[in-house]
Amino acid sequence: MLASSSFHGRPSSLLGHPTRSRHNKLPISYSSFTKPHTAPSVSTFLLSRRITSNRFKIRALKRESDGALASEEEARPFFPNRHSVKIPVGDRYITVETGQIGRQASGSVIVRDGETIIYTSVCLSDVPSEPSDFFPMSVNYQERFSAAGRTSGGFFKREGRTKDHEVLICRLIDRPLRPTMLKGFYHETQILSWVLSYDGLHPPDSLAVTAAGIAVALSEVPNTNTIAGVRIGLIGDKFVVNPTTMEMEDSKLDLLLAGSESGILMIEGYCDFLPEEKLLQAIEVGQDAVRAICKEVDNLVKKCGKPKMLDSIKLPPPELYKHVEEIAGDELVKVLQLKNKVPRRKALSLLEEKVLTILTEEGYVSKSEVFVGAEITPDMFEDEDEEEEFVVDGEVDEGDIHIKPVSKKPVPLFYSEVDVKLVFKSVTSKYLRKRIVEGGKRSDGRTSEDIRIIDSECGLLPRAHGSALFTRGETQSLAVVTLGDKQMAQRIDNLAGVEDVKRFYLQYTFPPSCVGEVGRSGAPSRREIGHGMLAERALEPILPSEDDFPYTIRVESTITESNGSSSMASVCGGCLALQDAGVPLKCSIAGIAMGLVLDTKEFGGDGTPLILSDITGSEDASGDMDFKVAGSDEGVTAFQMDIKVGGITLSTMKQALMQAKEGRKRILAEMLKCSPPPSKKLSKHAPLILVMKVKPEKVNLIIGSGGKKIKSIIEETGVDCIDAQDNGTVKITARDVASLEKSRAIISNLTMVPVVGDVYRNCRIMSIVPYGVFVEIVPGREGLCHISELSPDWLSKPEDAFKVGDQVDVKLIEVNEKGQLRLSRKALLPDQSTDKPDENQSTAGVIKDSGTPQKYTDRGKVRQSSSIPKGDVAEATLGQRKDKIPETTFTKRYVGSRKNEPKTSSSKSDTVASNDSGSSLVNGEAQVG
């Protein structure tokens, strides 16, 4: 957060106090020692360098006071083009400032919401790059830890590799901006965005989208519309624009919407089975808020916006379209009827080469290429092993062919080779749309509402905890589920400063082999991170709570084939794999991708937008929309929409949502036919997790000094992990029942509350000291039997009658305030004295840790212990029976109920029984109580 005080006596310009002195050009301010308009002497400067810390603080305060009184006219000469505007958004204002910071950029803005401040700049190259089929724009967003007054927790204190959530925000910025960029503009454009201040209350993501839209509008980059972004929450029954982080905790909806005055360009959101009608209402509220912001920004652009570089737009010659259609028109109709993706792609590639060859032979394209301006620079010799390959987030989906810029610049006779390829792609898209609209059939023969053939299979990987192969047409996802304990959870370092732990996460992988290509394989691309998060958030609402299912869940979705909608295939495959892993889901969900042909009149239709269900890769690349919707037949859990035109209306979106709902129902019906079906029980290879509940004040006994006790229990029993939480919840993870039972017994005994009068028989003497012996009454719990309580006869030293390893019967006669136990053997002997034990006798018992003998107890008064029948003693021996398990939840196999066995122990356990029956089944699995 940015403080209101200044550093080196200079007020923060980000807070709207541009009061820099005209003579303050040195690192150390001297304005406190000189008159406002008098040049400083050398001695004054040296004095300022030797100033003490106390005087420095006084000088800074004085300078800040001077700055607060300075008028804006005095600061104007330094920032003559500084402009600021307040824009109402929801129940508050956002402030937009430009002309003060980043003045050498083509466009730069500071946008503030509360004390959250975003700085965004837009720059473009002076020389255009080679023509291509995508706009050369890159977006980078970074959250500086200094914005929240923190530093990175890692070894390197400087912000480095882009985090996953930063990548997601980069995509949120890129996706609505790209369709507004004019075709034919090839100057490389870079958008950089930083979070400079974060107050923990106002999220920076929607603010970053708005800041980028304003910066582009103010810059020289030619675009069609100004864009802005807002977040919509549903709190109670009220929609809230840009809710705070605290308000979002109670929200049923998390919708981020971006658009312009004319329409919606991008939406992405997550909800808990929200009906489509409610979702449309939220979108309408967001669209109204976006329009209000764009209107104010347009007024700002009229005042200080830069002229657009419209003269730099270079489009292919219009007559080239006619030549390409004459050469390839008839063959395109036949090629687009091929149902399979790979043969169709190869046929289109051959046809493109044919068109290029014919145009070259006819003299429209030069046969001999003369290369000019191909200077060799050091950049050409960069190391090929780059850390991360840049993948443009644009309108093309998986498997689509990109037209890569050529490295050398040919000088053709009439048309360039790149122009021919661009026109061929445009003509192909036109013919595909015409086939769909006019002919009523798509490339694979389906109608606009048909779903591709679906096949699903579970349990293919025997050692995995859960697996499923989901195939829809030529798109296929292999989903694998892994279950683990808390150590497997994903930890996230964020600006809030609170450790964020995810117990469920989905990782999406899109290898080049899934589209039959050769490519780079390494770190996940931005697209992989985005698609994985969409599928993760779609599945999250159907998962059980941590109390019901204490496992950490990891889902891996590897795309083995792709022809559109691979993220939605990950949702379907992930749902089946979770069921196969035995995760008790609330319901099943499915995902579907919807497409759009907006202007149907151009292609033989009546002008009504045509919605396409379950689109393929070519329909995504050639269409006007990619709208992914996931959910059940009752409501929506996740959605994401990208538009490739100027925007769509609410009526079109309503039609798409309703058609997507019908498509989801069909997919869910097909998923029920999965063969073999999900096992719906935990794999024998999955770990066991046992949950115990103890009193919070007893947790330290389990952990021990420096964690020694908990480590010793793990080593002794062989369990994988013991997680003891401050609230008294103890989770034990193991691979087998025996080790789990052993650790449970030790922890139960450690947290047991002994009662004065309890009798313990056949207890082992663990150690002998001059004043008595230490006896282990239960595994891990010892008490002191003083020498005066060992025998009714006088003993000079304990070694005269006892040795380590002997077994004795003892009775608990005292528990002091430290929890130390005082035992008596004499109290159980038939010839013992009726005198009370000496209350002033010193007690030196301590709680030590061990773990072999078992416990048994019998209730009786100290003076009447000799009357205990032998039958009761035999019945109380733990070696001949089993204790009833305290509140313990097995989330794997049933490990035996003890509800019918007698409870002979008189000790009170710190654990609380969850029910009277002793065990109950949850989803076919045992929940032992």
Residue pairs with C-beta under 8 A, 6 or more apart in sequence:
1 115
1 147
1 148
1 149
1 197
1 198
1 199
2 12
2 14
2 15
2 115
2 117
2 196
2 197
3 12
4 12
4 15
5 60
5 61
5 64
6 12
6 60
6 63
6 64
6 67
7 60
8 27
8 28
8 29
8 60
9 29
9 31
9 32
9 59
9 60
9 62
9 63
9 64
10 20
10 24
10 29
10 63
11 17
11 19
11 63
11 64
11 67
11 68
13 20
13 100
13 101
14 101
14 110
14 112
14 117
14 196
14 197
16 84
16 95
16 97
17 67
17 68
18 72
18 75
18 78
18 79
18 82
18 100
19 66
19 67
19 68
19 70
19 74
19 75
20 75
20 78
21 29
21 31
21 36
22 37
22 77
23 30
23 31
23 34
23 37
23 39
23 40
24 30
24 31
26 45
28 45
28 48
28 49
29 48
29 59
29 63
30 40
30 44
30 45
30 48
31 63
31 66
32 59
32 62
32 63
33 40
33 44
33 47
33 48
34 40
34 44
51 59
76 82
79 99
79 100
80 99
81 98
81 99
81 103
81 304
82 97
82 98
82 99
82 100
83 97
83 98
83 99
83 300
83 303
83 304
84 95
84 96
84 97
84 98
85 95
85 96
85 296
85 299
85 300
86 93
86 94
86 95
86 96
87 93
87 94
87 95
87 96
87 292
87 293
87 296
87 297
88 292
89 113
89 230
89 241
89 242
89 289
89 292
89 293
90 230
90 240
90 241
90 242
90 243
90 289
91 240
91 241
92 113
92 114
92 242
94 111
94 112
94 113
94 207
94 210
94 293
95 110
95 111
95 112
95 113
96 109
96 110
96 111
96 214
96 297
96 300
97 109
97 110
97 111
97 112
98 107
98 108
98 109
98 110
98 214
98 218
98 300
98 304
99 304
100 110
101 108
101 110
101 119
102 108
102 119
102 121
105 121
105 122
105 123
105 219
106 122
106 123
106 124
106 219
106 220
106 221
106 306
107 121
107 122
107 215
107 216
107 217
107 218
107 219
107 220
107 221
107 306
108 119
108 120
108 121
108 122
108 215
108 218
109 119
109 120
109 211
109 214
109 215
109 218
110 117
110 118
110 119
110 196
111 117
111 118
111 120
111 207
111 210
111 211
111 214
112 118
112 197
113 202
113 207
113 242
114 199
114 201
114 202
115 197
115 198
115 199
115 201
115 202
116 195
116 197
116 198
116 199
116 201
116 202
116 203
116 204
116 207
117 147
117 195
117 196
117 197
118 193
118 194
118 195
118 196
118 204
118 207
118 208
118 211
119 193
119 194
119 196
119 211
120 191
120 192
120 193
120 194
120 208
120 211
120 212
120 214
120 215
121 191
121 192
121 193
121 215
122 189
122 190
122 191
122 212
122 215
122 216
122 218
122 219
122 221
123 189
123 190
123 192
124 187
124 188
124 189
124 190
124 219
124 220
124 221
124 309
125 187
125 188
125 189
126 187
127 187
128 185
128 186
128 187
128 312
128 314
129 136
129 186
129 187
129 188
129 405
130 186
130 405
130 406
130 409
130 418
131 184
131 186
131 314
131 405
131 416
131 418
131 419
131 422
132 186
132 402
132 403
132 404
132 405
132 418
133 396
133 402
133 403
133 421
133 422
133 425
134 392
134 394
134 395
134 396
134 402
135 178
135 181
135 183
135 185
135 189
135 394
136 186
136 187
136 188
136 189
136 392
137 174
137 177
137 178
137 181
137 188
137 189
137 190
137 191
137 392
138 188
138 189
138 190
138 191
138 390
138 392
139 170
139 171
139 173
139 174
139 177
139 190
139 191
139 193
139 212
139 393
140 162
140 170
140 190
140 191
140 192
140 193
141 162
141 166
141 169
141 170
141 173
141 193
141 194
141 208
142 159
142 162
142 166
142 193
142 194
142 195
143 159
143 163
143 166
143 194
143 195
143 198
143 204
143 494
143 495
144 159
144 194
144 195
144 196
145 151
145 152
145 159
145 495
147 195
147 196
147 197
147 198
147 495
148 198
148 200
148 495
148 496
148 497
150 495
150 497
151 157
152 158
152 159
152 493
153 493
154 493
161 387
161 388
162 170
163 492
163 493
164 529
164 533
165 492
165 494
167 526
167 529
167 530
168 529
168 530
168 533
169 204
169 205
169 208
170 393
170 526
171 393
171 526
171 530
172 205
172 208
172 209
172 229
172 256
172 258
172 266
172 268
173 191
173 193
173 208
173 209
173 212
174 393
174 394
175 258
175 265
175 266
175 393
175 642
176 209
176 213
176 227
176 229
176 258
176 259
176 265
176 266
176 643
177 191
177 212
177 213
177 216
177 223
177 227
178 393
178 394
178 395
179 265
179 395
179 643
179 644
179 645
179 646
180 216
180 223
180 224
180 225
180 227
180 260
180 265
180 646
181 189
181 221
181 222
181 223
181 224
182 222
182 223
182 224
182 310
182 313
183 313
183 315
184 313
184 314
184 315
185 221
185 222
185 309
185 312
185 313
186 312
186 314
187 221
187 309
187 312
189 221
191 212
191 215
191 216
193 208
193 211
193 212
195 204
195 208
195 495
198 204
198 495
200 245
200 495
200 496
201 244
201 245
201 246
202 242
202 244
202 245
203 231
203 244
203 245
203 248
205 231
205 256
206 229
206 230
206 231
206 242
206 256
207 229
208 229
209 227
209 228
209 229
209 256
209 258
210 228
210 229
210 230
210 293
213 226
213 227
213 228
213 229
213 258
213 294
213 297
214 226
214 228
214 297
214 300
216 223
216 226
216 227
217 223
217 226
217 297
217 298
217 301
217 305
218 300
218 301
218 304
218 305
218 306
219 306
220 306
220 307
220 308
220 309
221 308
221 309
222 308
222 309
222 310
222 312
222 313
223 308
224 260
224 646
225 260
225 261
225 262
225 294
225 646
225 647
226 260
226 261
226 294
226 297
226 298
226 301
227 258
227 259
227 260
227 265
227 290
227 294
228 258
228 259
228 260
228 290
228 293
228 294
228 297
229 256
229 257
229 258
229 266
229 290
230 241
230 242
230 256
230 257
230 258
230 286
230 289
230 290
230 293
231 241
231 242
231 243
231 254
231 255
231 256
231 257
232 239
232 240
232 241
232 253
232 255
232 256
232 257
232 269
232 282
232 283
232 285
232 286
232 289
233 239
233 240
233 243
233 247
233 248
233 251
233 253
233 254
233 255
234 240
234 251
234 252
234 253
234 271
234 274
234 278
234 282
235 243
235 247
235 250
235 251
235 252
236 250
239 281
239 282
239 285
240 247
240 251
241 285
241 286
241 289
242 289
243 251
248 254
252 271
252 272
252 274
253 269
253 270
253 271
253 274
253 278
253 279
253 282
254 269
254 270
254 271
255 267
255 268
255 269
255 271
255 279
255 282
255 283
255 286
256 267
256 268
256 269
257 264
257 266
257 267
257 269
257 283
257 286
257 287
257 290
258 264
258 265
258 266
258 267
258 290
259 265
259 266
259 286
259 287
259 290
259 291
259 647
260 290
260 294
260 646
260 647
261 290
261 291
261 294
261 295
261 298
262 646
262 647
263 643
263 646
263 647
263 648
263 649
264 283
264 287
264 641
264 643
264 647
264 648
264 649
264 650
264 653
265 643
265 647
266 641
266 642
266 643
267 283
267 286
267 639
267 640
267 641
268 534
268 639
268 640
268 641
269 279
269 282
269 638
269 639
269 640
270 537
270 538
270 540
270 637
270 638
270 639
271 279
271 541
271 635
271 636
271 637
271 638
272 541
272 635
272 637
273 541
273 631
273 632
273 634
273 635
273 636
273 637
274 635
274 636
275 634
275 635
275 636
276 635
276 636
276 654
276 657
276 658
276 661
279 636
279 639
279 657
280 650
280 653
280 654
280 657
283 650
283 653
284 650
287 650
316 415
316 419
316 422
316 423
317 414
317 415
317 419
320 364
320 415
320 419
320 420
320 423
321 423
321 426
321 427
323 359
323 364
324 355
324 420
324 423
324 424
324 427
325 427
327 354
327 355
327 358
327 359
328 351
328 354
328 355
328 424
328 427
329 427
329 431
331 351
331 354
332 351
332 427
332 428
332 431
333 431
333 435
335 344
335 347
335 348
335 351
336 344
336 428
336 431
336 432
336 435
336 443
337 435
337 443
338 344
338 347
338 443
339 443
339 444
339 445
340 474
341 399
341 474
341 563
341 616
341 617
341 618
342 516
344 443
344 618
345 399
345 401
348 428
349 401
351 424
352 421
352 424
355 420
355 424
356 365
356 417
356 420
356 421
359 365
359 415
359 420
360 366
360 367
363 413
363 414
364 413
364 414
364 415
365 412
365 413
365 414
365 415
365 416
365 417
365 420
366 410
366 411
366 412
366 413
369 408
369 410
369 411
369 412
370 410
370 411
371 408
371 409
371 410
371 411
372 409
372 411
373 409
374 407
374 408
374 409
387 523
388 522
388 523
389 520
389 522
389 525
391 525
391 526
391 527
393 526
393 527
393 530
395 621
395 642
395 644
396 402
396 620
396 621
397 564
397 617
397 620
397 621
397 626
398 510
398 514
398 515
398 527
398 559
398 562
398 563
398 564
398 566
398 617
399 514
399 515
399 517
399 562
399 563
399 564
399 617
400 617
400 618
400 620
400 621
403 418
403 421
403 422
403 425
405 418
406 417
406 418
410 416
410 417
428 622
429 621
429 622
430 603
432 443
432 618
432 619
432 622
433 597
433 602
433 603
433 622
433 623
434 603
434 604
435 441
435 442
435 443
436 442
436 448
436 597
436 603
436 610
436 612
436 619
437 597
437 600
437 603
437 604
437 605
437 610
438 603
438 604
438 605
440 447
440 448
441 447
442 448
442 612
442 616
442 619
443 616
443 618
443 619
444 452
444 473
444 616
446 452
446 614
448 610
448 611
448 612
448 613
449 613
449 659
449 662
449 663
450 613
450 614
451 472
451 592
451 613
451 614
451 663
451 666
451 667
451 670
452 472
452 473
452 474
452 475
452 614
453 472
453 473
454 470
454 471
454 472
454 667
454 670
454 671
455 470
455 471
456 468
456 469
456 470
456 471
456 572
456 573
456 576
456 670
456 671
456 673
456 674
456 675
457 468
457 469
457 674
457 675
457 676
458 466
458 467
458 468
458 469
458 576
458 577
458 579
458 580
458 674
458 676
458 677
458 678
458 679
459 467
459 580
459 676
459 678
459 679
460 467
460 468
460 469
461 467
461 480
463 685
464 480
464 481
464 482
464 683
464 685
465 481
465 482
465 483
465 581
465 582
465 682
465 683
465 685
465 686
466 480
466 481
466 483
466 577
466 578
466 579
466 580
466 581
466 582
466 583
466 678
466 679
466 683
467 478
467 479
467 480
467 481
467 577
467 580
468 478
468 479
468 573
468 574
468 576
468 577
468 580
468 674
468 678
469 476
469 477
469 478
469 479
469 573
470 476
470 477
470 479
470 569
470 572
470 573
470 576
470 671
471 561
472 565
472 569
472 572
472 614
472 667
473 563
473 564
473 614
473 616
474 561
474 562
474 563
474 616
475 559
475 561
475 562
475 563
475 564
475 565
475 566
475 569
476 514
476 559
476 560
476 561
476 562
476 569
477 557
477 558
477 559
477 560
477 566
477 569
477 570
477 572
477 573
477 574
478 557
478 558
478 560
478 573
479 555
479 556
479 557
479 558
479 570
479 573
479 574
479 576
479 577
480 555
480 556
480 558
480 577
481 553
481 554
481 555
481 574
481 577
481 578
481 580
481 581
481 583
482 488
482 553
482 554
482 556
483 551
483 552
483 553
483 554
483 581
483 583
483 682
483 686
483 687
484 551
484 552
484 554
484 687
484 733
485 550
485 551
485 552
485 687
485 689
485 720
485 721
485 723
485 731
485 733
486 501
486 503
486 552
486 721
486 723
486 731
487 552
487 721
488 552
488 554
489 501
489 502
489 503
489 552
490 501
490 502
490 505
491 499
491 500
491 501
491 502
492 499
492 500
492 501
492 502
493 499
493 500
494 500
503 546
503 551
503 552
503 553
504 536
504 539
504 540
504 543
504 552
504 553
504 554
504 555
505 536
505 553
505 554
505 555
506 532
506 533
506 535
506 536
506 539
506 554
506 555
506 556
506 557
506 570
506 574
507 524
507 532
507 554
507 555
507 556
507 557
508 524
508 528
508 529
508 531
508 532
508 535
508 557
508 559
508 567
508 570
509 524
509 528
509 556
509 557
509 558
509 559
510 525
510 527
510 528
510 531
510 559
510 562
510 566
511 519
511 521
511 558
511 559
512 518
512 519
512 520
512 521
513 560
514 559
514 560
514 561
514 562
514 566
515 562
515 563
524 532
531 566
531 567
531 570
532 557
532 567
532 570
534 567
534 628
534 630
534 638
534 640
535 555
535 557
535 567
535 568
535 570
535 571
535 574
535 591
535 630
535 638
536 555
537 637
537 638
538 571
538 589
538 591
538 630
538 631
538 637
538 638
539 555
539 571
539 574
539 575
539 578
539 589
539 637
540 637
541 586
541 637
542 575
542 585
542 586
542 587
542 588
542 589
542 632
542 637
543 549
543 553
543 578
543 583
543 585
543 586
544 583
544 584
544 585
544 586
548 584
548 922
549 583
549 584
549 891
550 689
550 691
550 731
550 889
550 891
551 583
551 686
551 689
551 891
553 578
553 581
553 583
555 574
555 577
555 578
557 569
557 570
557 573
557 574
559 566
559 569
559 570
562 617
563 616
563 617
564 593
564 614
564 615
564 616
564 617
564 618
564 619
564 620
565 591
565 592
565 593
565 614
565 615
565 616
565 628
567 591
567 593
567 628
568 590
568 591
568 592
568 593
568 628
568 630
569 591
570 591
571 589
571 590
571 591
571 630
571 638
572 590
572 591
572 667
572 671
575 585
575 588
575 589
575 590
575 671
576 671
576 674
576 678
577 678
578 585
579 585
579 588
579 678
579 679
579 680
580 678
580 679
580 680
581 682
581 683
581 686
582 679
582 680
582 681
582 682
582 683
582 686
582 923
582 925
584 922
584 923
587 632
587 634
588 632
588 668
588 671
588 672
589 630
589 631
589 632
589 637
589 664
589 668
590 630
590 631
590 632
590 664
590 667
590 668
590 671
591 628
591 629
591 630
591 631
591 638
591 664
591 667
592 613
592 614
592 628
592 629
592 630
592 660
592 663
592 664
592 667
593 614
593 615
593 620
593 626
593 627
593 628
593 629
594 611
594 612
594 613
594 614
594 615
594 625
594 626
594 627
594 628
594 629
594 656
594 659
594 660
594 663
595 611
595 612
595 615
595 619
595 620
595 623
595 624
595 625
595 626
595 627
596 609
596 610
596 611
596 612
596 623
596 624
596 625
596 627
596 648
596 652
596 656
597 603
597 605
597 609
597 610
597 612
597 623
597 624
598 609
598 624
598 625
598 645
598 648
598 652
599 607
600 606
600 607
600 608
600 609
600 610
601 607
609 648
609 652
609 655
611 652
611 655
611 656
611 659
612 619
612 623
613 659
613 660
613 662
613 663
614 663
615 623
615 626
620 626
623 644
624 643
624 644
624 645
624 648
625 641
625 642
625 643
625 644
625 645
625 648
625 656
626 641
626 642
626 644
627 639
627 640
627 641
627 642
627 653
627 656
627 660
628 638
628 639
628 640
628 641
629 636
629 638
629 639
629 657
629 660
629 661
629 664
630 636
630 637
630 638
630 639
630 664
631 637
631 638
631 664
632 664
632 668
633 661
633 664
633 665
633 668
636 657
641 653
680 923
680 924
681 923
681 924
681 925
682 891
682 892
682 893
682 925
686 892
687 720
687 733
687 734
687 735
687 892
688 733
688 734
688 735
688 736
688 737
688 740
688 890
688 891
688 892
688 893
689 731
689 732
689 733
689 890
689 891
689 892
690 731
690 732
690 734
690 740
690 744
690 888
690 889
690 890
691 729
691 730
691 731
691 732
691 887
691 888
691 889
691 891
692 729
692 730
692 731
692 732
692 744
692 747
692 748
692 886
692 887
692 888
692 911
693 728
693 729
693 730
693 886
693 887
693 911
693 912
694 702
694 728
694 730
694 747
694 751
694 910
694 911
695 728
695 751
695 910
696 726
696 727
696 728
698 728
698 750
698 751
698 910
699 724
699 725
699 726
699 728
699 730
701 709
701 750
701 751
701 847
702 709
702 710
702 713
702 722
702 724
702 730
702 747
702 750
702 751
703 709
703 710
703 724
704 710
704 711
704 712
704 849
709 750
709 849
710 722
710 724
712 849
713 719
713 722
713 743
713 746
713 747
713 851
714 720
714 721
714 722
714 743
716 742
716 746
716 851
717 734
717 739
717 742
717 743
717 746
718 734
718 739
719 732
719 733
719 734
719 739
719 740
719 743
720 733
720 734
720 735
721 731
721 732
721 733
722 730
722 731
722 732
722 733
722 743
722 747
723 730
723 731
723 732
723 733
724 730
725 731
730 747
732 740
732 743
732 744
732 747
734 740
734 743
737 893
737 895
740 895
741 895
742 851
744 885
744 888
745 779
745 883
746 779
746 780
746 851
748 883
748 886
748 909
748 911
749 778
749 779
749 780
749 781
749 855
750 780
750 781
750 849
751 909
751 910
751 911
752 778
752 781
752 907
752 908
752 909
752 910
753 907
753 908
753 909
753 910
754 777
754 781
754 812
754 815
754 821
754 907
755 812
755 906
755 907
755 908
756 812
756 813
756 814
756 815
757 811
757 812
757 859
757 860
757 861
757 862
757 906
758 811
758 812
758 857
758 858
758 859
758 906
758 907
759 809
759 810
759 811
759 812
759 828
759 857
759 858
759 859
759 860
759 865
759 868
759 906
760 775
760 777
760 778
760 809
760 810
760 811
760 812
760 823
760 855
760 856
760 857
761 809
761 856
761 858
761 873
761 876
761 877
762 807
762 808
762 809
762 853
762 856
762 877
763 775
763 776
763 777
763 807
763 808
763 809
763 810
763 853
764 775
764 776
764 805
764 806
764 807
764 852
764 853
765 773
765 774
765 775
765 802
765 803
765 804
765 805
765 806
765 807
765 808
766 773
766 774
766 775
766 776
766 782
766 804
766 848
766 850
767 773
767 774
767 804
768 774
768 798
768 799
768 802
768 803
768 804
769 798
769 844
770 787
770 797
770 798
771 786
771 787
771 842
771 844
772 784
772 785
772 786
772 787
772 789
772 790
772 798
772 844
773 784
773 785
773 790
773 798
773 802
774 782
774 783
774 784
774 785
774 845
774 846
774 848
775 782
775 783
775 784
775 785
775 808
775 810
775 823
776 782
776 848
776 850
776 852
776 853
777 783
777 810
777 812
777 821
777 823
777 855
778 853
778 854
778 855
779 850
779 851
779 852
779 853
779 854
779 855
780 849
780 850
780 851
781 821
781 847
782 821
782 845
782 846
782 847
782 848
782 850
783 810
783 812
783 820
783 821
783 822
783 823
783 845
784 820
784 821
784 822
784 823
784 843
784 844
784 845
784 846
785 808
785 810
785 822
785 823
785 824
785 825
786 822
786 841
786 842
786 843
786 844
787 795
787 797
787 798
788 826
788 837
788 838
788 841
789 813
789 822
789 823
789 824
789 825
789 826
789 827
789 837
789 841
790 798
790 801
790 802
790 825
790 826
791 801
791 825
791 826
791 829
792 826
792 829
792 831
792 832
792 833
795 801
802 808
808 825
809 825
809 828
810 823
810 824
810 825
810 828
811 823
811 824
811 825
811 827
811 828
811 860
811 862
811 865
812 821
812 822
812 823
813 822
813 823
813 824
813 827
813 837
813 862
814 821
814 822
814 843
815 821
815 822
816 822
816 843
816 845
819 847
820 843
820 844
820 845
820 846
820 847
821 845
821 847
822 843
822 845
823 845
824 837
824 862
826 832
826 833
827 837
827 862
827 863
827 865
828 865
828 866
829 866
830 866
832 866
834 863
837 862
854 878
854 879
855 878
855 905
855 907
856 876
856 877
856 878
856 879
856 904
856 905
857 876
857 904
857 905
857 906
857 907
858 868
858 872
858 873
858 876
858 904
858 906
859 906
860 867
860 868
874 880
875 881
875 902
875 904
876 904
876 905
881 901
881 902
881 904
882 896
882 898
882 901
883 898
883 903
883 905
884 898
884 899
884 901
884 903
884 913
884 918
885 898
885 918
885 928
885 929
886 909
886 911
886 912
886 913
887 911
887 912
887 913
887 914
887 929
888 911
888 928
888 929
889 914
889 927
889 928
889 929
890 925
890 926
890 927
890 928
891 922
891 925
891 927
892 925
892 926
893 925
893 926
894 919
894 921
894 925
894 926
894 928
895 926
895 928
896 928
897 918
897 919
897 928
898 918
899 916
899 917
899 918
899 919
913 929
914 929
915 929
917 929
918 928
918 929
919 926
919 927
919 928
919 929
920 926
920 927
920 929
921 927
